[in-house]
Amino acid sequence: MNTAAPVVERLRLTVRGIVQGVGFRPFVYGLALRYGLVGHVVNHSSGVFIEVQGTAQALATFQAALIAEKPPLAHIQSVAVESLIPCTDTQFVILNSQSSDQVSAHIPPDVSICDACLRELLDPSDRRYLYPFINCTHCGPRFTIIQHIPYDRASTTMAHFALCPACAAEYHDPLSRRFHAQPIACPECGPKIWYQPKSDAMIAGTDATLDATQIALKMGQIVAIKGLGGFHLACDATNDAALATLRQRKGRVDKPFAVMVRDLEIARQIALIDADEAELLTSRQRPIVLVRKRPDSPLSQFVAPGNPYVGLMLPYTPLHYLLLDDTPLVMTSGNLSGEPIAIDNAEALDRLAPLVDAFLFHNRPIHTPCDDSVLRLHDHQEMPIRRSRGYTPYPIQLPSAQTTLLATGGELKNTLCLAHDGYAFLSQHIGDMENLETLQAFDAARENLCTLYRAEPRAIICDLHPGYLTTQWAEQHTQKTNLPLIRVQHHHAHIAAVMAEHGLTGKTPIIGICLDGTGYGTDGAIWGGEILIADYEQFHRAAHLKYTPLPGGDAAVKRPYRMALAQLWAAGIAWDDDLPPVAACSSTERKLLARQFETGFQTVPTSSMGRLFDAVASLIGIRHTINYEAQAAIELEGLINAPEPANFAFDILQDTDGTFILDSCPVIRAIVAQWCSGVDNHLIAARFHAAVADVLLEVCLRLREFGNVIALSGGVFQNSVLLNATMVRLREHDFEVLVHRAVPSNDGGLALGQSAIGSYRYSHRLF
């Protein structure tokens, strides 16, 4: 009896997401061979196109495995399937990449060396033994070397390194782990390293270069090391003299340095690391993770002065693994404080020479600068502090609009955001917009994103603050290009960022608590202690911290004693000489400040919670002046050993329009009374944090008519003590609490919120 031949079908699958540069095509090739399918797979600027032909059962199994077994670095956003007429294909092949004017493929972030490459790196029998640039489709540089999409070698900074026969064979073998691994290289054909002392001859060769670098570091010298996304300034993290020299040269007085250690064993000698922190430290992103220092830590006191936490990271490139031994190394951004990170060898020789004793160079060009990411864990989940290497430019889906827009972010911790094809693509960390160099880095990041995605923004989105360099850039750019300019209030953008990363549609307003240092208010005041009722279209200011005078603008930010005196004045407390902030202020300056407070001259009202934290730190004598952002608040948080219930409270007043006003005067009076009576500072600090969490809960209970969902944002919520206390209280009263997990709560996440609001307003012509 004749058996009918199985029915053959053909499907076309369009796969979008992070599916280029992650070994996706050889994975598809292997699946097709496994299930006896014919057809082809091809990279395209829109994603990956797959045509497969075979029986219905084989096709169904193939599609299921495509999702379930995808490569570790792949992230599939969508798979569109359409039926085609079967053809005469006899095998499955990988075609050359295709391109178009429209780009919707997502670019993978840089990731750490994988276990397979690490084994080869340390295997004397492997041809890439001790080669500092070993990589495969599962690891290595991506975002920092990509110049164009589709992601092919010719579109990267590896284009001018011609493959040797052995590497070419791997590159073209679909069954190899290095099939179309664009940064593929070996000692015969790839990049090289060399050591360059400032006052001696160059040392070439891998072994000699590594030996010279390690000797210099052990001698207490500072070495500029070219890495994945730029240069690091490296020195022995246990050497007081080396650290003191680095701080003096870099112009970084107290701000903590990050430390790289060889492995978890050494990390545990430095810090108290739990299972979740260990998992994050060893993740493929390899971020800097903030962990609590051990009392017996071997680190120099100059690594993180006055801070109970230290930022640790593990090696993430083969070069790092070859350099690291038992000695922890400070690895801080290769720049003078306030400037962008250096990425080019000639640039480093010019800019970094005054800071270092020697250089470790390599000749693989870096196209896009990318600082290390910084995270801490809260509630067993990631909480980004700085989103950059390993995470950028991983996209976040936007709730509305497909229009291409550019959001310029804020002034501090700047990132910008390209809203394109329904997604938000945030740039790498750019830094504080304080000078021309950082503005140039901002413009280069903008141009890079627009070039990669072949996107022309239809509108520009910026902050309300007229003094921000990003606002001024946006105004000038829109005047030149005749594009619409959409201005978004600072704290509205913060809350919208939480909403966007949690996928909220914005159809129903939520309660948003935004606590930070500075944000320009719609009334011209400096906001920062805000409770908003917000959606993507608009917001209503339902409550805020009571205004106090901010004397001298930035001078008050850098001198917390000024904010403490402002709080004492507002609370009607005399400036007695024995109070810490009074003693920290000269009599001449006190007279000037008193006149300013009485007349309002050269002061602006502020509702900033960040400034209140600064004031409390000064009131109890912890920190009167700062040399990096939030230093006083960080040291105040660091005092707390355990939670403490509040035994003082804010007053909650109500304005004529119904707005709730959080009055800090009773808190200030109680803190002064307790300090004067000898209460320990760690108790006062804990009680203050609890009082803030208590008043936030009380206001939310009064606003419950507006819903049950509460979003927390703003840089003050990087304070894990306050964040935890607030979340616990809100959850105990059955509120659903949303916090940042994908972007920072500080201004590094601002551009995402601007994009979400701007997309809504643009699509509804509300600008």
MOJO-V546163 format. One record per residue. N is the residue number from 1. PSI is psi in whole degrees, 0 to 359 (none if undefined). D_FIRST is the distance of its C-alpha to the first C-alpha in whole Angstrom. Layout:
# MOJO-V546163
n | psi | d_first
N | PSI | D_FIRST
N | PSI | D_FIRST
This chain:
# MOJO-V546163
n | psi | d_first
1 | 133 | 0
2 | 135 | 4
3 | 129 | 6
4 | 139 | 10
5 | 142 | 13
6 | 145 | 15
7 | 130 | 18
8 | 134 | 21
9 | 161 | 25
10 | 134 | 28
11 | 149 | 31
12 | 122 | 35
13 | 126 | 37
14 | 112 | 41
15 | 124 | 42
16 | 152 | 46
17 | 207 | 49
18 | 90 | 50
19 | 14 | 47
20 | 140 | 49
21 | 17 | 51
22 | 16 | 49
23 | 27 | 46
24 | 318 | 43
25 | 315 | 42
26 | 330 | 41
27 | 313 | 40
28 | 318 | 37
29 | 314 | 36
30 | 320 | 35
31 | 317 | 33
32 | 318 | 31
33 | 320 | 31
34 | 320 | 30
35 | 13 | 27
36 | 36 | 26
37 | 153 | 27
38 | 165 | 29
39 | 217 | 32
40 | 165 | 35
41 | 144 | 38
42 | 139 | 42
43 | 141 | 45
44 | 158 | 47
45 | 348 | 51
46 | 352 | 49
47 | 222 | 47
48 | 130 | 43
49 | 131 | 41
50 | 130 | 37
51 | 123 | 34
52 | 143 | 31
53 | 133 | 27
54 | 197 | 24
55 | 159 | 22
56 | 321 | 24
57 | 317 | 24
58 | 321 | 25
59 | 319 | 28
60 | 318 | 29
61 | 320 | 29
62 | 314 | 31
63 | 321 | 33
64 | 318 | 34
65 | 330 | 35
66 | 321 | 37
67 | 314 | 40
68 | 331 | 39
69 | 15 | 40
70 | 153 | 42
71 | 155 | 45
72 | 330 | 48
73 | 353 | 50
74 | 147 | 48
75 | 111 | 48
76 | 118 | 46
77 | 320 | 47
78 | 154 | 45
79 | 112 | 41
80 | 132 | 40
81 | 133 | 36
82 | 149 | 35
83 | 141 | 32
84 | 167 | 32
85 | 128 | 29
86 | 151 | 27
87 | 195 | 28
88 | 21 | 27
89 | 143 | 29
90 | 354 | 28
91 | 171 | 30
92 | 132 | 32
93 | 161 | 36
94 | 120 | 39
95 | 162 | 41
96 | 150 | 45
97 | 150 | 47
98 | 158 | 48
99 | 159 | 51
100 | 177 | 52
101 | 341 | 56
102 | 131 | 54
103 | 123 | 54
104 | 0 | 52
105 | 145 | 51
106 | 140 | 53
107 | 131 | 55
108 | 148 | 55
109 | 166 | 58
110 | 143 | 59
111 | 162 | 58
112 | 164 | 59
113 | 139 | 58
114 | 169 | 55
115 | 322 | 55
116 | 317 | 53
117 | 325 | 55
118 | 321 | 58
119 | 317 | 57
120 | 321 | 56
121 | 324 | 60
122 | 10 | 61
123 | 110 | 59
124 | 339 | 62
125 | 352 | 59
126 | 145 | 57
127 | 346 | 58
128 | 22 | 59
129 | 125 | 61
130 | 25 | 64
131 | 120 | 63
132 | 356 | 65
133 | 26 | 62
134 | 140 | 59
135 | 173 | 56
136 | 191 | 52
137 | 349 | 50
138 | 1 | 51
139 | 170 | 55
140 | 190 | 58
141 | 145 | 59
142 | 280 | 58
143 | 324 | 60
144 | 346 | 63
145 | 351 | 62
146 | 133 | 59
147 | 331 | 61
148 | 164 | 58
149 | 141 | 55
150 | 159 | 52
151 | 93 | 53
152 | 162 | 53
153 | 321 | 55
154 | 343 | 57
155 | 13 | 58
156 | 173 | 59
157 | 359 | 63
158 | 1 | 61
159 | 325 | 60
160 | 2 | 63
161 | 102 | 62
162 | 134 | 59
163 | 137 | 57
164 | 166 | 57
165 | 321 | 54
166 | 316 | 53
167 | 323 | 53
168 | 322 | 51
169 | 317 | 49
170 | 318 | 48
171 | 326 | 49
172 | 5 | 46
173 | 110 | 43
174 | 341 | 41
175 | 1 | 41
176 | 148 | 44
177 | 345 | 46
178 | 18 | 49
179 | 119 | 46
180 | 34 | 48
181 | 102 | 51
182 | 327 | 54
183 | 11 | 57
184 | 140 | 55
185 | 168 | 58
186 | 175 | 59
187 | 337 | 63
188 | 325 | 62
189 | 357 | 61
190 | 188 | 62
191 | 159 | 65
192 | 160 | 68
193 | 156 | 71
194 | 159 | 75
195 | 133 | 78
196 | 98 | 81
197 | 156 | 84
198 | 333 | 86
199 | 29 | 89
200 | 180 | 87
201 | 154 | 85
202 | 145 | 81
203 | 122 | 79
204 | 171 | 76
205 | 138 | 73
206 | 308 | 71
207 | 314 | 72
208 | 323 | 76
209 | 313 | 75
210 | 318 | 74
211 | 314 | 77
212 | 320 | 79
213 | 314 | 78
214 | 322 | 78
215 | 316 | 81
216 | 316 | 83
217 | 320 | 81
218 | 337 | 83
219 | 2 | 86
220 | 14 | 86
221 | 163 | 85
222 | 127 | 83
223 | 131 | 80
224 | 118 | 78
225 | 121 | 75
226 | 126 | 72
227 | 221 | 69
228 | 312 | 66
229 | 12 | 67
230 | 188 | 71
231 | 144 | 74
232 | 150 | 75
233 | 119 | 78
234 | 144 | 78
235 | 169 | 81
236 | 119 | 81
237 | 355 | 81
238 | 0 | 83
239 | 106 | 86
240 | 315 | 89
241 | 318 | 90
242 | 318 | 87
243 | 319 | 86
244 | 320 | 90
245 | 316 | 90
246 | 316 | 86
247 | 318 | 87
248 | 317 | 91
249 | 319 | 89
250 | 343 | 86
251 | 39 | 88
252 | 99 | 86
253 | 304 | 89
254 | 342 | 87
255 | 132 | 83
256 | 149 | 81
257 | 149 | 79
258 | 152 | 75
259 | 132 | 75
260 | 133 | 72
261 | 157 | 71
262 | 319 | 69
263 | 178 | 67
264 | 328 | 67
265 | 314 | 69
266 | 324 | 72
267 | 322 | 71
268 | 343 | 72
269 | 343 | 75
270 | 323 | 76
271 | 162 | 75
272 | 108 | 74
273 | 121 | 70
274 | 181 | 68
275 | 320 | 64
276 | 319 | 63
277 | 322 | 66
278 | 320 | 64
279 | 320 | 61
280 | 319 | 62
281 | 324 | 64
282 | 4 | 61
283 | 163 | 59
284 | 339 | 57
285 | 332 | 60
286 | 58 | 63
287 | 170 | 65
288 | 129 | 69
289 | 127 | 69
290 | 118 | 72
291 | 156 | 73
292 | 130 | 76
293 | 146 | 78
294 | 148 | 79
295 | 329 | 83
296 | 26 | 83
297 | 138 | 81
298 | 358 | 82
299 | 151 | 82
300 | 149 | 85
301 | 343 | 87
302 | 359 | 86
303 | 310 | 83
304 | 71 | 83
305 | 135 | 86
306 | 13 | 87
307 | 125 | 83
308 | 351 | 81
309 | 158 | 78
310 | 145 | 77
311 | 112 | 74
312 | 146 | 72
313 | 156 | 69
314 | 162 | 67
315 | 143 | 66
316 | 354 | 63
317 | 158 | 63
318 | 327 | 63
319 | 318 | 67
320 | 316 | 68
321 | 325 | 66
322 | 333 | 68
323 | 324 | 71
324 | 136 | 71
325 | 218 | 73
326 | 346 | 75
327 | 123 | 77
328 | 143 | 76
329 | 132 | 77
330 | 131 | 78
331 | 93 | 75
332 | 160 | 77
333 | 138 | 76
334 | 83 | 78
335 | 164 | 80
336 | 141 | 84
337 | 130 | 83
338 | 351 | 83
339 | 162 | 81
340 | 160 | 77
341 | 141 | 76
342 | 141 | 76
343 | 340 | 73
344 | 144 | 74
345 | 312 | 76
346 | 320 | 79
347 | 319 | 79
348 | 318 | 79
349 | 324 | 82
350 | 311 | 84
351 | 327 | 83
352 | 350 | 83
353 | 319 | 85
354 | 346 | 88
355 | 341 | 86
356 | 169 | 85
357 | 339 | 86
358 | 170 | 83
359 | 143 | 79
360 | 109 | 76
361 | 158 | 74
362 | 168 | 71
363 | 23 | 69
364 | 114 | 66
365 | 144 | 67
366 | 120 | 67
367 | 317 | 66
368 | 120 | 67
369 | 145 | 69
370 | 108 | 68
371 | 165 | 70
372 | 143 | 69
373 | 152 | 67
374 | 129 | 69
375 | 159 | 68
376 | 165 | 69
377 | 140 | 67
378 | 131 | 68
379 | 37 | 67
380 | 16 | 64
381 | 158 | 63
382 | 141 | 64
383 | 102 | 67
384 | 139 | 67
385 | 319 | 71
386 | 124 | 70
387 | 112 | 66
388 | 245 | 66
389 | 136 | 64
390 | 341 | 61
391 | 325 | 61
392 | 137 | 62
393 | 46 | 60
394 | 126 | 57
395 | 159 | 57
396 | 128 | 58
397 | 135 | 56
398 | 150 | 59
399 | 340 | 59
400 | 154 | 60
401 | 141 | 60
402 | 1 | 58
403 | 142 | 61
404 | 121 | 62
405 | 157 | 66
406 | 122 | 68
407 | 131 | 70
408 | 355 | 73
409 | 206 | 73
410 | 202 | 76
411 | 321 | 79
412 | 147 | 79
413 | 44 | 76
414 | 136 | 74
415 | 154 | 71
416 | 170 | 69
417 | 130 | 66
418 | 115 | 64
419 | 118 | 62
420 | 132 | 59
421 | 33 | 56
422 | 4 | 56
423 | 157 | 57
424 | 122 | 61
425 | 104 | 61
426 | 141 | 64
427 | 172 | 66
428 | 165 | 67
429 | 127 | 70
430 | 319 | 73
431 | 190 | 76
432 | 130 | 79
433 | 76 | 80
434 | 347 | 84
435 | 175 | 84
436 | 322 | 83
437 | 318 | 81
438 | 325 | 79
439 | 322 | 79
440 | 322 | 78
441 | 321 | 75
442 | 312 | 74
443 | 323 | 74
444 | 321 | 72
445 | 319 | 69
446 | 311 | 69
447 | 321 | 68
448 | 312 | 66
449 | 316 | 64
450 | 324 | 64
451 | 315 | 63
452 | 318 | 60
453 | 6 | 59
454 | 51 | 60
455 | 133 | 62
456 | 110 | 65
457 | 142 | 66
458 | 348 | 67
459 | 159 | 70
460 | 141 | 72
461 | 136 | 72
462 | 171 | 75
463 | 161 | 78
464 | 336 | 81
465 | 119 | 83
466 | 342 | 85
467 | 351 | 86
468 | 137 | 83
469 | 326 | 82
470 | 323 | 78
471 | 316 | 80
472 | 321 | 82
473 | 315 | 79
474 | 318 | 77
475 | 315 | 80
476 | 319 | 81
477 | 318 | 77
478 | 329 | 77
479 | 321 | 80
480 | 323 | 79
481 | 351 | 75
482 | 30 | 76
483 | 154 | 73
484 | 147 | 74
485 | 123 | 75
486 | 118 | 74
487 | 134 | 77
488 | 130 | 75
489 | 140 | 78
490 | 308 | 77
491 | 332 | 77
492 | 318 | 74
493 | 319 | 72
494 | 311 | 72
495 | 321 | 71
496 | 329 | 68
497 | 318 | 67
498 | 315 | 66
499 | 316 | 65
500 | 315 | 62
501 | 341 | 61
502 | 5 | 60
503 | 21 | 58
504 | 140 | 61
505 | 337 | 60
506 | 3 | 64
507 | 331 | 64
508 | 124 | 66
509 | 152 | 69
510 | 170 | 70
511 | 126 | 73
512 | 124 | 73
513 | 118 | 76
514 | 115 | 77
515 | 119 | 79
516 | 194 | 80
517 | 315 | 83
518 | 132 | 84
519 | 135 | 82
520 | 123 | 84
521 | 163 | 84
522 | 345 | 84
523 | 8 | 88
524 | 354 | 89
525 | 169 | 89
526 | 111 | 87
527 | 170 | 85
528 | 358 | 83
529 | 74 | 83
530 | 141 | 81
531 | 116 | 79
532 | 151 | 77
533 | 113 | 75
534 | 148 | 72
535 | 195 | 69
536 | 340 | 68
537 | 316 | 70
538 | 177 | 74
539 | 157 | 75
540 | 129 | 78
541 | 101 | 81
542 | 333 | 81
543 | 155 | 83
544 | 161 | 84
545 | 142 | 87
546 | 139 | 90
547 | 138 | 92
548 | 159 | 94
549 | 138 | 96
550 | 102 | 94
551 | 117 | 97
552 | 13 | 97
553 | 243 | 93
554 | 331 | 91
555 | 323 | 95
556 | 328 | 94
557 | 318 | 90
558 | 347 | 91
559 | 84 | 94
560 | 335 | 93
561 | 331 | 97
562 | 318 | 97
563 | 326 | 95
564 | 317 | 96
565 | 324 | 100
566 | 319 | 98
567 | 320 | 97
568 | 317 | 100
569 | 315 | 102
570 | 328 | 99
571 | 358 | 100
572 | 29 | 103
573 | 130 | 104
574 | 147 | 107
575 | 73 | 106
576 | 144 | 108
577 | 336 | 108
578 | 355 | 107
579 | 134 | 103
580 | 312 | 101
581 | 332 | 100
582 | 316 | 104
583 | 332 | 105
584 | 351 | 102
585 | 133 | 103
586 | 157 | 107
587 | 325 | 110
588 | 315 | 110
589 | 324 | 106
590 | 317 | 106
591 | 318 | 109
592 | 315 | 107
593 | 320 | 104
594 | 318 | 106
595 | 320 | 107
596 | 316 | 104
597 | 322 | 103
598 | 324 | 106
599 | 340 | 105
600 | 5 | 102
601 | 130 | 103
602 | 35 | 100
603 | 157 | 97
604 | 141 | 94
605 | 142 | 93
606 | 143 | 90
607 | 25 | 88
608 | 125 | 86
609 | 328 | 85
610 | 319 | 84
611 | 330 | 88
612 | 319 | 89
613 | 318 | 87
614 | 314 | 89
615 | 317 | 92
616 | 320 | 92
617 | 321 | 91
618 | 321 | 94
619 | 325 | 96
620 | 13 | 96
621 | 21 | 96
622 | 313 | 93
623 | 122 | 93
624 | 334 | 95
625 | 152 | 94
626 | 157 | 90
627 | 7 | 89
628 | 159 | 85
629 | 134 | 84
630 | 16 | 84
631 | 316 | 85
632 | 316 | 88
633 | 322 | 85
634 | 317 | 83
635 | 329 | 86
636 | 314 | 86
637 | 321 | 83
638 | 343 | 83
639 | 337 | 86
640 | 122 | 84
641 | 327 | 83
642 | 156 | 82
643 | 150 | 81
644 | 129 | 85
645 | 146 | 85
646 | 140 | 87
647 | 24 | 91
648 | 164 | 92
649 | 154 | 90
650 | 149 | 90
651 | 145 | 91
652 | 112 | 89
653 | 172 | 91
654 | 127 | 90
655 | 171 | 91
656 | 335 | 92
657 | 7 | 89
658 | 354 | 87
659 | 133 | 86
660 | 136 | 86
661 | 123 | 88
662 | 108 | 88
663 | 117 | 91
664 | 355 | 92
665 | 316 | 96
666 | 326 | 95
667 | 315 | 93
668 | 317 | 95
669 | 318 | 98
670 | 319 | 97
671 | 315 | 95
672 | 317 | 99
673 | 318 | 100
674 | 320 | 98
675 | 317 | 99
676 | 333 | 102
677 | 4 | 102
678 | 14 | 100
679 | 138 | 97
680 | 144 | 94
681 | 325 | 93
682 | 330 | 89
683 | 318 | 90
684 | 317 | 91
685 | 315 | 88
686 | 319 | 86
687 | 324 | 87
688 | 314 | 87
689 | 318 | 84
690 | 322 | 83
691 | 320 | 86
692 | 313 | 84
693 | 321 | 80
694 | 315 | 82
695 | 327 | 84
696 | 318 | 80
697 | 313 | 79
698 | 318 | 82
699 | 319 | 81
700 | 323 | 77
701 | 323 | 78
702 | 341 | 80
703 | 14 | 78
704 | 339 | 75
705 | 339 | 75
706 | 4 | 73
707 | 180 | 70
708 | 358 | 69
709 | 129 | 68
710 | 128 | 70
711 | 135 | 69
712 | 129 | 72
713 | 175 | 73
714 | 151 | 75
715 | 334 | 77
716 | 332 | 79
717 | 5 | 75
718 | 345 | 75
719 | 107 | 77
720 | 331 | 75
721 | 311 | 78
722 | 317 | 78
723 | 314 | 74
724 | 316 | 74
725 | 320 | 77
726 | 314 | 76
727 | 317 | 72
728 | 313 | 73
729 | 315 | 75
730 | 318 | 73
731 | 326 | 70
732 | 337 | 72
733 | 24 | 73
734 | 27 | 69
735 | 146 | 69
736 | 120 | 66
737 | 125 | 67
738 | 129 | 66
739 | 168 | 67
740 | 133 | 66
741 | 341 | 63
742 | 327 | 62
743 | 161 | 65
744 | 151 | 69
745 | 343 | 71
746 | 193 | 74
747 | 353 | 74
748 | 343 | 71
749 | 1 | 69
750 | 320 | 71
751 | 330 | 69
752 | 313 | 66
753 | 320 | 68
754 | 319 | 70
755 | 318 | 66
756 | 315 | 65
757 | 315 | 68
758 | 320 | 68
759 | 317 | 65
760 | 311 | 66
761 | 322 | 69
762 | 316 | 68
763 | 334 | 65
764 | 9 | 67
765 | 42 | 70
766 | 62 | 72
767 | none | 74
